[in-house]
Amino acid sequence: MKDMKPELALLRTDPCESDPAEMSSVRTPAACSDDELLAEVRECEAVVRRALAEQYALMAEVERRGLYG
């Protein structure tokens, strides 16, 4: 199985199943300054864009191979 990229692993992680010790380091938006919050949003957007680009590339390859449908 292909190793999962760390940023994609985060997207596939269910916060309800996370270790409470790990979750204690997660800050709530209210604890962030405006600049920190905007930086985190931009970082999340970049992760999502990369994940979508990878998904579209995989979908194109599946279609090219005639495996879809």
HTML snippet that shows the backbone in 3Dmol.js (N, CA, C, O; Angstrom):
<script src="https://3Dmol.org/build/3Dmol-min.js"></script>
<div id="view" style="width:600px;height:400px;position:relative"></div>
<script>
const pdb = `
ATOM      1  N   MET A   1       0.836  -1.181   0.000  1.00  0.00           N
ATOM      2  CA  MET A   1       0.000   0.000   0.000  1.00  0.00           C
ATOM      3  C   MET A   1       0.885   1.250   0.000  1.00  0.00           C
ATOM      4  O   MET A   1       1.919   1.300   0.667  1.00  0.00           O
ATOM      5  N   LYS A   2       0.461   2.234  -0.750  1.00  0.00           N
ATOM      6  CA  LYS A   2       1.213   3.485  -0.853  1.00  0.00           C
ATOM      7  C   LYS A   2       1.219   4.202   0.495  1.00  0.00           C
ATOM      8  O   LYS A   2       0.197   4.288   1.175  1.00  0.00           O
ATOM      9  N   ASP A   3       2.398   4.717   0.867  1.00  0.00           N
ATOM     10  CA  ASP A   3       2.484   5.471   2.119  1.00  0.00           C
ATOM     11  C   ASP A   3       1.658   6.741   2.000  1.00  0.00           C
ATOM     12  O   ASP A   3       1.681   7.421   0.973  1.00  0.00           O
ATOM     13  N   MET A   4       0.940   7.046   3.044  1.00  0.00           N
ATOM     14  CA  MET A   4       0.089   8.221   3.052  1.00  0.00           C
ATOM     15  C   MET A   4       0.917   9.452   3.410  1.00  0.00           C
ATOM     16  O   MET A   4       1.699   9.434   4.361  1.00  0.00           O
ATOM     17  N   LYS A   5       0.736  10.508   2.644  1.00  0.00           N
ATOM     18  CA  LYS A   5       1.414  11.765   2.951  1.00  0.00           C
ATOM     19  C   LYS A   5       0.879  12.282   4.283  1.00  0.00           C
ATOM     20  O   LYS A   5      -0.317  12.168   4.555  1.00  0.00           O
ATOM     21  N   PRO A   6       1.749  12.846   5.113  1.00  0.00           N
ATOM     22  CA  PRO A   6       1.297  13.298   6.438  1.00  0.00           C
ATOM     23  C   PRO A   6       0.113  14.259   6.386  1.00  0.00           C
ATOM     24  O   PRO A   6      -0.806  14.155   7.198  1.00  0.00           O
ATOM     25  N   GLU A   7       0.131  15.199   5.432  1.00  0.00           N
ATOM     26  CA  GLU A   7      -0.968  16.162   5.385  1.00  0.00           C
ATOM     27  C   GLU A   7      -2.274  15.501   4.969  1.00  0.00           C
ATOM     28  O   GLU A   7      -3.346  15.927   5.399  1.00  0.00           O
ATOM     29  N   LEU A   8      -2.198  14.452   4.130  1.00  0.00           N
ATOM     30  CA  LEU A   8      -3.410  13.741   3.746  1.00  0.00           C
ATOM     31  C   LEU A   8      -3.886  12.852   4.880  1.00  0.00           C
ATOM     32  O   LEU A   8      -5.090  12.653   5.047  1.00  0.00           O
ATOM     33  N   ALA A   9      -2.973  12.324   5.651  1.00  0.00           N
ATOM     34  CA  ALA A   9      -3.358  11.519   6.810  1.00  0.00           C
ATOM     35  C   ALA A   9      -4.184  12.367   7.768  1.00  0.00           C
ATOM     36  O   ALA A   9      -5.134  11.876   8.377  1.00  0.00           O
ATOM     37  N   LEU A  10      -3.824  13.633   7.903  1.00  0.00           N
ATOM     38  CA  LEU A  10      -4.589  14.518   8.773  1.00  0.00           C
ATOM     39  C   LEU A  10      -6.009  14.692   8.262  1.00  0.00           C
ATOM     40  O   LEU A  10      -6.950  14.767   9.051  1.00  0.00           O
ATOM     41  N   LEU A  11      -6.169  14.756   6.940  1.00  0.00           N
ATOM     42  CA  LEU A  11      -7.501  14.905   6.371  1.00  0.00           C
ATOM     43  C   LEU A  11      -8.353  13.673   6.617  1.00  0.00           C
ATOM     44  O   LEU A  11      -9.577  13.770   6.710  1.00  0.00           O
ATOM     45  N   ARG A  12      -7.716  12.518   6.722  1.00  0.00           N
ATOM     46  CA  ARG A  12      -8.448  11.266   6.884  1.00  0.00           C
ATOM     47  C   ARG A  12      -8.575  10.850   8.349  1.00  0.00           C
ATOM     48  O   ARG A  12      -9.063   9.757   8.638  1.00  0.00           O
ATOM     49  N   THR A  13      -8.154  11.686   9.253  1.00  0.00           N
ATOM     50  CA  THR A  13      -8.208  11.373  10.676  1.00  0.00           C
ATOM     51  C   THR A  13      -9.534  11.837  11.256  1.00  0.00           C
ATOM     52  O   THR A  13      -9.934  12.989  11.085  1.00  0.00           O
ATOM     53  N   ASP A  14     -10.202  10.937  11.936  1.00  0.00           N
ATOM     54  CA  ASP A  14     -11.446  11.281  12.617  1.00  0.00           C
ATOM     55  C   ASP A  14     -11.092  11.860  13.977  1.00  0.00           C
ATOM     56  O   ASP A  14     -10.529  11.151  14.811  1.00  0.00           O
ATOM     57  N   PRO A  15     -11.408  13.137  14.230  1.00  0.00           N
ATOM     58  CA  PRO A  15     -11.035  13.730  15.511  1.00  0.00           C
ATOM     59  C   PRO A  15     -11.650  12.999  16.699  1.00  0.00           C
ATOM     60  O   PRO A  15     -11.101  13.038  17.800  1.00  0.00           O
ATOM     61  N   CYS A  16     -12.777  12.336  16.491  1.00  0.00           N
ATOM     62  CA  CYS A  16     -13.418  11.605  17.584  1.00  0.00           C
ATOM     63  C   CYS A  16     -12.596  10.384  17.989  1.00  0.00           C
ATOM     64  O   CYS A  16     -12.717   9.898  19.113  1.00  0.00           O
ATOM     65  N   GLU A  17     -11.764   9.889  17.077  1.00  0.00           N
ATOM     66  CA  GLU A  17     -10.954   8.714  17.362  1.00  0.00           C
ATOM     67  C   GLU A  17      -9.526   9.086  17.748  1.00  0.00           C
ATOM     68  O   GLU A  17      -8.706   8.203  17.998  1.00  0.00           O
ATOM     69  N   SER A  18      -9.225  10.357  17.798  1.00  0.00           N
ATOM     70  CA  SER A  18      -7.871  10.801  18.119  1.00  0.00           C
ATOM     71  C   SER A  18      -7.567  10.591  19.593  1.00  0.00           C
ATOM     72  O   SER A  18      -8.457  10.565  20.443  1.00  0.00           O
ATOM     73  N   ASP A  19      -6.297  10.446  19.859  1.00  0.00           N
ATOM     74  CA  ASP A  19      -5.817  10.307  21.229  1.00  0.00           C
ATOM     75  C   ASP A  19      -6.037  11.639  21.950  1.00  0.00           C
ATOM     76  O   ASP A  19      -5.590  12.678  21.464  1.00  0.00           O
ATOM     77  N   PRO A  20      -6.713  11.627  23.095  1.00  0.00           N
ATOM     78  CA  PRO A  20      -6.952  12.888  23.820  1.00  0.00           C
ATOM     79  C   PRO A  20      -5.668  13.644  24.141  1.00  0.00           C
ATOM     80  O   PRO A  20      -5.673  14.874  24.187  1.00  0.00           O
ATOM     81  N   ALA A  21      -4.574  12.929  24.364  1.00  0.00           N
ATOM     82  CA  ALA A  21      -3.300  13.603  24.646  1.00  0.00           C
ATOM     83  C   ALA A  21      -2.850  14.413  23.442  1.00  0.00           C
ATOM     84  O   ALA A  21      -2.314  15.510  23.593  1.00  0.00           O
ATOM     85  N   GLU A  22      -3.068  13.870  22.239  1.00  0.00           N
ATOM     86  CA  GLU A  22      -2.710  14.605  21.021  1.00  0.00           C
ATOM     87  C   GLU A  22      -3.630  15.802  20.833  1.00  0.00           C
ATOM     88  O   GLU A  22      -3.185  16.869  20.411  1.00  0.00           O
ATOM     89  N   MET A  23      -4.889  15.632  21.138  1.00  0.00           N
ATOM     90  CA  MET A  23      -5.860  16.694  20.925  1.00  0.00           C
ATOM     91  C   MET A  23      -5.648  17.860  21.888  1.00  0.00           C
ATOM     92  O   MET A  23      -6.092  18.974  21.610  1.00  0.00           O
ATOM     93  N   SER A  24      -4.978  17.622  23.012  1.00  0.00           N
ATOM     94  CA  SER A  24      -4.780  18.698  23.979  1.00  0.00           C
ATOM     95  C   SER A  24      -3.892  19.803  23.412  1.00  0.00           C
ATOM     96  O   SER A  24      -3.929  20.935  23.894  1.00  0.00           O
ATOM     97  N   SER A  25      -3.094  19.481  22.390  1.00  0.00           N
ATOM     98  CA  SER A  25      -2.223  20.492  21.794  1.00  0.00           C
ATOM     99  C   SER A  25      -2.937  21.300  20.711  1.00  0.00           C
ATOM    100  O   SER A  25      -2.393  22.290  20.223  1.00  0.00           O
ATOM    101  N   VAL A  26      -4.142  20.892  20.331  1.00  0.00           N
ATOM    102  CA  VAL A  26      -4.890  21.594  19.293  1.00  0.00           C
ATOM    103  C   VAL A  26      -5.517  22.840  19.907  1.00  0.00           C
ATOM    104  O   VAL A  26      -6.220  22.775  20.916  1.00  0.00           O
ATOM    105  N   ARG A  27      -5.243  23.973  19.272  1.00  0.00           N
ATOM    106  CA  ARG A  27      -5.796  25.230  19.775  1.00  0.00           C
ATOM    107  C   ARG A  27      -7.140  25.494  19.122  1.00  0.00           C
ATOM    108  O   ARG A  27      -7.363  25.137  17.965  1.00  0.00           O
ATOM    109  N   THR A  28      -8.011  26.107  19.856  1.00  0.00           N
ATOM    110  CA  THR A  28      -9.289  26.502  19.289  1.00  0.00           C
ATOM    111  C   THR A  28      -9.092  27.833  18.571  1.00  0.00           C
ATOM    112  O   THR A  28      -8.189  28.595  18.915  1.00  0.00           O
ATOM    113  N   PRO A  29      -9.931  28.115  17.578  1.00  0.00           N
ATOM    114  CA  PRO A  29      -9.795  29.394  16.866  1.00  0.00           C
ATOM    115  C   PRO A  29      -9.833  30.604  17.802  1.00  0.00           C
ATOM    116  O   PRO A  29      -9.177  31.610  17.532  1.00  0.00           O
ATOM    117  N   ALA A  30     -10.579  30.521  18.881  1.00  0.00           N
ATOM    118  CA  ALA A  30     -10.665  31.655  19.808  1.00  0.00           C
ATOM    119  C   ALA A  30      -9.323  31.937  20.478  1.00  0.00           C
ATOM    120  O   ALA A  30      -9.076  33.057  20.925  1.00  0.00           O
ATOM    121  N   ALA A  31      -8.450  30.921  20.551  1.00  0.00           N
ATOM    122  CA  ALA A  31      -7.150  31.094  21.201  1.00  0.00           C
ATOM    123  C   ALA A  31      -6.101  31.662  20.250  1.00  0.00           C
ATOM    124  O   ALA A  31      -4.972  31.922  20.666  1.00  0.00           O
ATOM    125  N   CYS A  32      -6.452  31.856  18.995  1.00  0.00           N
ATOM    126  CA  CYS A  32      -5.510  32.333  17.979  1.00  0.00           C
ATOM    127  C   CYS A  32      -5.697  33.829  17.726  1.00  0.00           C
ATOM    128  O   CYS A  32      -6.798  34.370  17.834  1.00  0.00           O
ATOM    129  N   SER A  33      -4.591  34.470  17.390  1.00  0.00           N
ATOM    130  CA  SER A  33      -4.694  35.858  16.928  1.00  0.00           C
ATOM    131  C   SER A  33      -5.242  35.828  15.504  1.00  0.00           C
ATOM    132  O   SER A  33      -5.294  34.769  14.879  1.00  0.00           O
ATOM    133  N   ASP A  34      -5.648  36.975  14.996  1.00  0.00           N
ATOM    134  CA  ASP A  34      -6.164  37.046  13.630  1.00  0.00           C
ATOM    135  C   ASP A  34      -5.138  36.530  12.627  1.00  0.00           C
ATOM    136  O   ASP A  34      -5.477  35.765  11.725  1.00  0.00           O
ATOM    137  N   ASP A  35      -3.882  36.949  12.784  1.00  0.00           N
ATOM    138  CA  ASP A  35      -2.829  36.522  11.857  1.00  0.00           C
ATOM    139  C   ASP A  35      -2.597  35.018  11.927  1.00  0.00           C
ATOM    140  O   ASP A  35      -2.416  34.365  10.899  1.00  0.00           O
ATOM    141  N   GLU A  36      -2.603  34.467  13.147  1.00  0.00           N
ATOM    142  CA  GLU A  36      -2.420  33.019  13.299  1.00  0.00           C
ATOM    143  C   GLU A  36      -3.577  32.260  12.668  1.00  0.00           C
ATOM    144  O   GLU A  36      -3.369  31.246  12.001  1.00  0.00           O
ATOM    145  N   LEU A  37      -4.789  32.745  12.877  1.00  0.00           N
ATOM    146  CA  LEU A  37      -5.967  32.095  12.317  1.00  0.00           C
ATOM    147  C   LEU A  37      -5.924  32.119  10.794  1.00  0.00           C
ATOM    148  O   LEU A  37      -6.188  31.102  10.152  1.00  0.00           O
ATOM    149  N   LEU A  38      -5.593  33.266  10.210  1.00  0.00           N
ATOM    150  CA  LEU A  38      -5.497  33.363   8.753  1.00  0.00           C
ATOM    151  C   LEU A  38      -4.394  32.464   8.210  1.00  0.00           C
ATOM    152  O   LEU A  38      -4.566  31.849   7.157  1.00  0.00           O
ATOM    153  N   ALA A  39      -3.271  32.376   8.906  1.00  0.00           N
ATOM    154  CA  ALA A  39      -2.177  31.503   8.478  1.00  0.00           C
ATOM    155  C   ALA A  39      -2.616  30.044   8.504  1.00  0.00           C
ATOM    156  O   ALA A  39      -2.286  29.282   7.596  1.00  0.00           O
ATOM    157  N   GLU A  40      -3.354  29.650   9.532  1.00  0.00           N
ATOM    158  CA  GLU A  40      -3.828  28.269   9.615  1.00  0.00           C
ATOM    159  C   GLU A  40      -4.837  27.969   8.517  1.00  0.00           C
ATOM    160  O   GLU A  40      -4.829  26.879   7.945  1.00  0.00           O
ATOM    161  N   VAL A  41      -5.707  28.934   8.221  1.00  0.00           N
ATOM    162  CA  VAL A  41      -6.685  28.750   7.143  1.00  0.00           C
ATOM    163  C   VAL A  41      -5.961  28.575   5.811  1.00  0.00           C
ATOM    164  O   VAL A  41      -6.312  27.697   5.023  1.00  0.00           O
ATOM    165  N   ARG A  42      -4.951  29.407   5.558  1.00  0.00           N
ATOM    166  CA  ARG A  42      -4.194  29.297   4.303  1.00  0.00           C
ATOM    167  C   ARG A  42      -3.476  27.953   4.210  1.00  0.00           C
ATOM    168  O   ARG A  42      -3.418  27.346   3.141  1.00  0.00           O
ATOM    169  N   GLU A  43      -2.930  27.494   5.336  1.00  0.00           N
ATOM    170  CA  GLU A  43      -2.254  26.198   5.349  1.00  0.00           C
ATOM    171  C   GLU A  43      -3.250  25.073   5.059  1.00  0.00           C
ATOM    172  O   GLU A  43      -2.945  24.154   4.299  1.00  0.00           O
ATOM    173  N   CYS A  44      -4.426  25.145   5.657  1.00  0.00           N
ATOM    174  CA  CYS A  44      -5.459  24.134   5.408  1.00  0.00           C
ATOM    175  C   CYS A  44      -5.909  24.163   3.951  1.00  0.00           C
ATOM    176  O   CYS A  44      -6.098  23.113   3.336  1.00  0.00           O
ATOM    177  N   GLU A  45      -6.080  25.351   3.402  1.00  0.00           N
ATOM    178  CA  GLU A  45      -6.468  25.470   1.998  1.00  0.00           C
ATOM    179  C   GLU A  45      -5.422  24.831   1.092  1.00  0.00           C
ATOM    180  O   GLU A  45      -5.773  24.157   0.124  1.00  0.00           O
ATOM    181  N   ALA A  46      -4.149  25.033   1.394  1.00  0.00           N
ATOM    182  CA  ALA A  46      -3.077  24.447   0.588  1.00  0.00           C
ATOM    183  C   ALA A  46      -3.114  22.925   0.663  1.00  0.00           C
ATOM    184  O   ALA A  46      -2.918  22.251  -0.348  1.00  0.00           O
ATOM    185  N   VAL A  47      -3.361  22.383   1.845  1.00  0.00           N
ATOM    186  CA  VAL A  47      -3.455  20.924   2.005  1.00  0.00           C
ATOM    187  C   VAL A  47      -4.620  20.385   1.185  1.00  0.00           C
ATOM    188  O   VAL A  47      -4.493  19.366   0.506  1.00  0.00           O
ATOM    189  N   VAL A  48      -5.745  21.068   1.251  1.00  0.00           N
ATOM    190  CA  VAL A  48      -6.926  20.623   0.506  1.00  0.00           C
ATOM    191  C   VAL A  48      -6.665  20.700  -0.998  1.00  0.00           C
ATOM    192  O   VAL A  48      -7.043  19.790  -1.735  1.00  0.00           O
ATOM    193  N   ARG A  49      -6.022  21.779  -1.464  1.00  0.00           N
ATOM    194  CA  ARG A  49      -5.717  21.902  -2.899  1.00  0.00           C
ATOM    195  C   ARG A  49      -4.811  20.768  -3.364  1.00  0.00           C
ATOM    196  O   ARG A  49      -5.032  20.194  -4.431  1.00  0.00           O
ATOM    197  N   ARG A  50      -3.783  20.438  -2.561  1.00  0.00           N
ATOM    198  CA  ARG A  50      -2.887  19.330  -2.930  1.00  0.00           C
ATOM    199  C   ARG A  50      -3.639  18.003  -2.945  1.00  0.00           C
ATOM    200  O   ARG A  50      -3.433  17.180  -3.836  1.00  0.00           O
ATOM    201  N   ALA A  51      -4.506  17.797  -1.965  1.00  0.00           N
ATOM    202  CA  ALA A  51      -5.275  16.553  -1.897  1.00  0.00           C
ATOM    203  C   ALA A  51      -6.209  16.441  -3.095  1.00  0.00           C
ATOM    204  O   ALA A  51      -6.335  15.367  -3.683  1.00  0.00           O
ATOM    205  N   LEU A  52      -6.864  17.537  -3.460  1.00  0.00           N
ATOM    206  CA  LEU A  52      -7.758  17.514  -4.620  1.00  0.00           C
ATOM    207  C   LEU A  52      -6.985  17.281  -5.910  1.00  0.00           C
ATOM    208  O   LEU A  52      -7.442  16.540  -6.780  1.00  0.00           O
ATOM    209  N   ALA A  53      -5.823  17.901  -6.041  1.00  0.00           N
ATOM    210  CA  ALA A  53      -5.004  17.691  -7.239  1.00  0.00           C
ATOM    211  C   ALA A  53      -4.610  16.225  -7.353  1.00  0.00           C
ATOM    212  O   ALA A  53      -4.641  15.651  -8.442  1.00  0.00           O
ATOM    213  N   GLU A  54      -4.237  15.621  -6.227  1.00  0.00           N
ATOM    214  CA  GLU A  54      -3.879  14.200  -6.249  1.00  0.00           C
ATOM    215  C   GLU A  54      -5.097  13.348  -6.592  1.00  0.00           C
ATOM    216  O   GLU A  54      -4.987  12.394  -7.363  1.00  0.00           O
ATOM    217  N   GLN A  55      -6.250  13.681  -6.032  1.00  0.00           N
ATOM    218  CA  GLN A  55      -7.468  12.927  -6.325  1.00  0.00           C
ATOM    219  C   GLN A  55      -7.815  13.029  -7.807  1.00  0.00           C
ATOM    220  O   GLN A  55      -8.139  12.020  -8.433  1.00  0.00           O
ATOM    221  N   TYR A  56      -7.751  14.226  -8.372  1.00  0.00           N
ATOM    222  CA  TYR A  56      -8.072  14.393  -9.789  1.00  0.00           C
ATOM    223  C   TYR A  56      -7.092  13.634 -10.672  1.00  0.00           C
ATOM    224  O   TYR A  56      -7.491  13.055 -11.682  1.00  0.00           O
ATOM    225  N   ALA A  57      -5.825  13.630 -10.308  1.00  0.00           N
ATOM    226  CA  ALA A  57      -4.830  12.880 -11.076  1.00  0.00           C
ATOM    227  C   ALA A  57      -5.126  11.385 -11.015  1.00  0.00           C
ATOM    228  O   ALA A  57      -5.034  10.688 -12.025  1.00  0.00           O
ATOM    229  N   LEU A  58      -5.479  10.900  -9.842  1.00  0.00           N
ATOM    230  CA  LEU A  58      -5.819   9.480  -9.708  1.00  0.00           C
ATOM    231  C   LEU A  58      -7.087   9.142 -10.483  1.00  0.00           C
ATOM    232  O   LEU A  58      -7.163   8.096 -11.128  1.00  0.00           O
ATOM    233  N   MET A  59      -8.077  10.019 -10.422  1.00  0.00           N
ATOM    234  CA  MET A  59      -9.314   9.786 -11.169  1.00  0.00           C
ATOM    235  C   MET A  59      -9.043   9.765 -12.672  1.00  0.00           C
ATOM    236  O   MET A  59      -9.611   8.942 -13.390  1.00  0.00           O
ATOM    237  N   ALA A  60      -8.186  10.657 -13.150  1.00  0.00           N
ATOM    238  CA  ALA A  60      -7.838  10.687 -14.569  1.00  0.00           C
ATOM    239  C   ALA A  60      -7.141   9.395 -14.975  1.00  0.00           C
ATOM    240  O   ALA A  60      -7.401   8.867 -16.056  1.00  0.00           O
ATOM    241  N   GLU A  61      -6.262   8.882 -14.125  1.00  0.00           N
ATOM    242  CA  GLU A  61      -5.562   7.629 -14.426  1.00  0.00           C
ATOM    243  C   GLU A  61      -6.536   6.455 -14.440  1.00  0.00           C
ATOM    244  O   GLU A  61      -6.432   5.577 -15.296  1.00  0.00           O
ATOM    245  N   VAL A  62      -7.473   6.430 -13.510  1.00  0.00           N
ATOM    246  CA  VAL A  62      -8.487   5.366 -13.482  1.00  0.00           C
ATOM    247  C   VAL A  62      -9.308   5.414 -14.766  1.00  0.00           C
ATOM    248  O   VAL A  62      -9.574   4.380 -15.378  1.00  0.00           O
ATOM    249  N   GLU A  63      -9.705   6.609 -15.166  1.00  0.00           N
ATOM    250  CA  GLU A  63     -10.486   6.763 -16.396  1.00  0.00           C
ATOM    251  C   GLU A  63      -9.658   6.369 -17.619  1.00  0.00           C
ATOM    252  O   GLU A  63     -10.158   5.700 -18.523  1.00  0.00           O
ATOM    253  N   ARG A  64      -8.389   6.787 -17.643  1.00  0.00           N
ATOM    254  CA  ARG A  64      -7.511   6.455 -18.767  1.00  0.00           C
ATOM    255  C   ARG A  64      -7.367   4.945 -18.920  1.00  0.00           C
ATOM    256  O   ARG A  64      -7.309   4.433 -20.037  1.00  0.00           O
ATOM    257  N   ARG A  65      -7.311   4.242 -17.806  1.00  0.00           N
ATOM    258  CA  ARG A  65      -7.176   2.782 -17.844  1.00  0.00           C
ATOM    259  C   ARG A  65      -8.506   2.066 -18.075  1.00  0.00           C
ATOM    260  O   ARG A  65      -8.544   0.842 -18.205  1.00  0.00           O
ATOM    261  N   GLY A  66      -9.580   2.823 -18.125  1.00  0.00           N
ATOM    262  CA  GLY A  66     -10.888   2.226 -18.363  1.00  0.00           C
ATOM    263  C   GLY A  66     -11.430   1.465 -17.164  1.00  0.00           C
ATOM    264  O   GLY A  66     -12.229   0.542 -17.327  1.00  0.00           O
ATOM    265  N   LEU A  67     -11.013   1.833 -15.981  1.00  0.00           N
ATOM    266  CA  LEU A  67     -11.431   1.121 -14.776  1.00  0.00           C
ATOM    267  C   LEU A  67     -12.674   1.729 -14.140  1.00  0.00           C
ATOM    268  O   LEU A  67     -13.269   1.137 -13.240  1.00  0.00           O
ATOM    269  N   TYR A  68     -13.059   2.894 -14.602  1.00  0.00           N
ATOM    270  CA  TYR A  68     -14.192   3.588 -13.993  1.00  0.00           C
ATOM    271  C   TYR A  68     -15.493   3.074 -14.574  1.00  0.00           C
ATOM    272  O   TYR A  68     -15.602   2.862 -15.782  1.00  0.00           O
ATOM    273  N   GLY A  69     -16.474   2.875 -13.720  1.00  0.00           N
ATOM    274  CA  GLY A  69     -17.815   2.528 -14.168  1.00  0.00           C
ATOM    275  C   GLY A  69     -18.035   1.100 -14.162  1.00  0.00           C
ATOM    276  O   GLY A  69     -19.122   0.641 -14.514  1.00  0.00           O
TER     277      GLY A  69
END
`;
const viewer = $3Dmol.createViewer("view");
viewer.addModel(pdb, "pdb");
viewer.setStyle({}, {cartoon: {color: "spectrum"}});
viewer.zoomTo();
viewer.render();
</script>
